[in-house]
Every structure is written in C-alpha cells, then in structure tokens.
C-alpha cells in the first residue's frame, strides 16, 4: 500500500475516533498530544485493523505510540 494512501486512511481513522484535524501531525503522540485514553485507543485499534485489514498483536501495541510510528507499522504490514 502506498504511503499516501496509508496516511489518508489513517487520517480517516483518527477523525472517526474524535481527534481534531489540527492535532493530526506525524510527530503527534497518541496519548499525550492527541489526548487518547484507553477507550479511545481501543476504538482506534479496532478501526485501524478494520480499515487496513491487518491484525495487530498485543506485543506491537507499545510501538504504536504516535502517528508516525503507526504509519511505519502500516507500511511494513500492509500489502
């Protein structure tokens, strides 16, 4: 999957979880800057798995701590 398509779809997922447009930056941390709590993160992961048709292992969760790290993960795991 091309990086631009990954970014666009990730942006849609973040918007569905209630993240304001102006906060979505590549270096934004999910919990600290996007103000996601446990419920938001659970919803985010569900939508991410659904939108990208990828399974995210529990061991991978700590690595998905920012928009940029999520993009990198998706580049590696999406065909």
Secondary structure, DSSP 8 states (H G I E B T S, - for coil): --HHHHHHHHHHHHHHTT--GGG--TT-BTTTTS---HHHHHHHHHHHHHHHT----GGGGGG--BHHHHHHHHHHH--
